[in-house]
Amino acid sequence: MPTYAIGIEYHGTIFHGWQRQADQNTVQGDLEKALSQVADSEVLLSAAGRTDAGVHSMGQVASFHSDSDRGLDQWLRGANSLTPQSINITWIVEVEDTFHARFSATARRYLYLFMDRKKDAHASDLAWMVESLDADLMHWHAQNLLGEHDFTSFRGSGCQADSPNRRINRCLVKRIGDLIVLDIEANAFLLHMVRNIASCLSQITKDMPGDHLLEILRCKDRAKIGITGPASGLYLYKVEYPGYSFPLPRLPALLAATSRDFF
């Protein structure tokens, strides 16, 4: 039975997250319904990451098996015609039967967008409004998160991961106009981990010691961080798979209209 991988972008505001749930509007639910209609048989998806309610994606990857006689263009056009405007399959390829969108992934890259304004009527569901952030100082502190650590302090309650250890490969913060971008990649993430890191970085001040984030890691205490950053600023941007070069995702609209230099 052929195996397919698809790239998906979605505006997460109206969805109750990725994962299929009874009586809830979810990305997985809408996509499986559309793909099953194209296949004329049941299609079940596995995804690289189960994003929370309100979280967006530019580069979610999902995989499925189907023996329906459909060409790649039929899958793509058919499913996109049956999903709402807030979901878009950007590409589809046939992959090895051993490929699994979640278990074959070696790294996930997320973007978190802050906007340096008190209010913005058009971007409130696309970024976190936080005034007077020091992007350079945030970036400097963020480098303490690189490498493998126990991220218990950044782990959301209800996280079902077996281990709190994760390896961060990159953690960049840069200002682009009114936007402050957190660009973070790891082998995997814990529940709410990126949003908690974003929240912690937003609280950085010049009088904090240089090992502030290391001390939070050492405490293994979620209460040290405070609020979790809102889902509105978080985007699943890219997923890495050894042996595959899938098409590059687009940038979030707020960034695409500003600059690609950061990437």
N, C-alpha and C positions, 0 to 999 in steps of 0.2 A: 504494500500500500504506500503510495508516494507521501513524502513528508514535505510540508511547505513552511517557510518562514515569511512573516509579514512585518513591515514597519508601519507604525501607527502614530499619528499625532492626534491629540484631543485637548479640547478646552474643558477642564475638569469641573468647572463651577457647578454645573447642573447635575453632576453624577455623584452617586454615593460610593465613589471609589471605583477601582478596577474590578474587583472580584464579584462574580455573580452572586446575587442574593435574592431570595424570594421576596417579591413585592417591593423591590427597590430598583431604581434606575441606575444601572451600572454600565461601564464601558464593555466589559466582557459579555454581559448579557445581550447588549445590542449587537455586538459583533458576531456572536455565536448564532443569534437569530438570523442575521443577514447572510452569513456564510452557509448556514444550514439550508436556507432557501435557495441559494445559488446551487448548492450540491444536490438538492432534493434528498438529503439524508442528514442525520445529525452530525454536526461538527463541534468538537470541544477544543478549546484553546488552552495552552500553557503559556505563561508570560514571564518575561525577565524580572519584572517587579510588580508587586500588588500595591499600586499607589492608593493613597488614602482619599477620602472624599475631598473634593476641591483642588486636588493636585493635578497639574497639567502634564502633558507629554509632547515632546517633539520627536522622540526616538524610541518609543516603546517597541519591543520586539516580542512577537508571539509566534507559536508554532502549532501546527495541527496536521493530522493525517486524514487523507480522503482518497478513496478509489473512484470518485466521480470523474467522468471524462470531461474535464474542463481545461481550457487553455489558461495561461497566466493572465492574459488580458481579460478573459471572461470572469475569472475570480475577482480581479481588481475592480473592473467597471461595475460588475454585478453587485458586489458587496457595498461599494461606495454609493450606489444608487438607492440602497435600502437602509442606509444609516443616516442619522441626523447630521446637520451641518457641523456640529461640534466634534464629529469623529471623521478622520480621513485616513484611509490606508494609502500610504505613499509609495510602497513597492511590495512586490511578492516574488519570491524565488523558490525553486525546488532545491531541497537540501538533502544531505545524507540521512538515512533512516535512523541514525544514532543521534541526530541533532535534537536538542531539547532547549527551548528558549530560556528556561531558568537554570538548569543544571549544566549546560554547556557554556554559560557565560563566565568570563574570567574577571570582568570589571564592569562597574556601572558608574556613569558620570551624571551628576545632577547640577543644575544651575539654580541658584536662589537669588531672586531679584528684590532689592530694596529700592524705594524711590524716596529721594530727599525732599519730601513735601509733607505738609500736615494733612492735606486732602487732595484728591484728584478724582473727579467724577468719572473719568473714562478708564482709569487704571486700577481701581480699587480691588478688582478681582484678578489682577495680573501681577501685582507686586505688593510688598509690605511697605506702607507709608511710615517712614521713620526719619525724623529731621536730624541734621547736623552730625552725620556719621563721619568718622575719620577712616577712610578706606585704607590708607597707607598703614595706619596703626593696627587696624583689623587684620590686614595681610601679615604684618610682622608677627602678631600673636598667633595667627592661624598656623604658622609653620611648625609650632610645637605639636600639632596634631599629626604630622606626617609620620609614617611608619605604623607598626602594629602596636595597638594598645588595648586595654580593657576599657570599653566605652560604656560601662554601667551607668556613669553619671549622665550620659546623653541618651539613655535608653528609655523609651516610652513604656508606661505601665501596660501590661497586656502583651508585651513582646514575647513571642514563642520561640525565639532562636535558642538553640542549645548552648551557644557560647556567646559571651559579650565581646569577645576579641574580634577586631576587624583591622584591616591594613589600609590606611589612606595613602594613595599614591601621589595625589596632587590636591592642594588646597590654596587657591588663589583668590584674592579679593582686589577688585579694581573699580575705580570710579569712571563712568562714561557719561558725561553730562550730569543729569540729575539721577541717573541710575548707579547703584552700587551692586556689583555682580560678585557673588560667591560661586566659584567654579570648583567643584569637589568631585574627586573620583576615588573609589575604593573597590576592593574585591567584592564587598557586599556591604549592606547597611542594615542596622537595627531599626525597629519601629521608631519613627519620629526622630531618628538620629540627625539627619540633615537639618530639620527644622529646629532642633535643640541647639545644634552648633550655630546656626544662624542667629538664634536668640542670644546665645552667649556672646557672640562676636558683636552684636548690636549694643551690648552693654559695656564694651571696652572703653576705658578712659585712660588718660595719660598718667594718672597717679597709680595705676595698677602695676604690680611687679611683673617682670618679664616672664616669670614662670606661672602666671595666673592660671592658664589653661592646664598646665601640667599638674598644678595643685588640685584643680577640679577633677582631673582624671584619677589622681591618687585617692581622693575622698570616696569615690564610688558611691556618690550620693546625688540622686537626681534633683533633690531639693535645692542644691547649690546654684542651679541655673535660673529658676524662676519660670516664667511662662514659656510655652512652646510657640515658636514662630508660626504665624498663620499659614494654612495650606496655599493661599492665593499666590505666594511668591515662589513656590517650588515647581520645578520642571524636571522630569526625567529626560535627559538630553541624549545620551548615547550609551550603547551597550557593546562591549567588546567580546568577540568570539574568535578563538584561534583558528586560522585556516579560512576565515571568511572575511571578505571586504564588502560589507553591505553599504548601500548609498548613504552619504552623509546627511544627517537631518538638517532641516532649516533652523534658523535661529528664532527664538520667541519674537513676536511682532514688536515688542518694545525695544528690543536690541537691534533687530534687523533695520529698523528705521533710524538707528543712531550710528552704529559702527560695527564692523566685523574685525577690527584690528586686534581686539582682545583674544581672538581665537586663532 
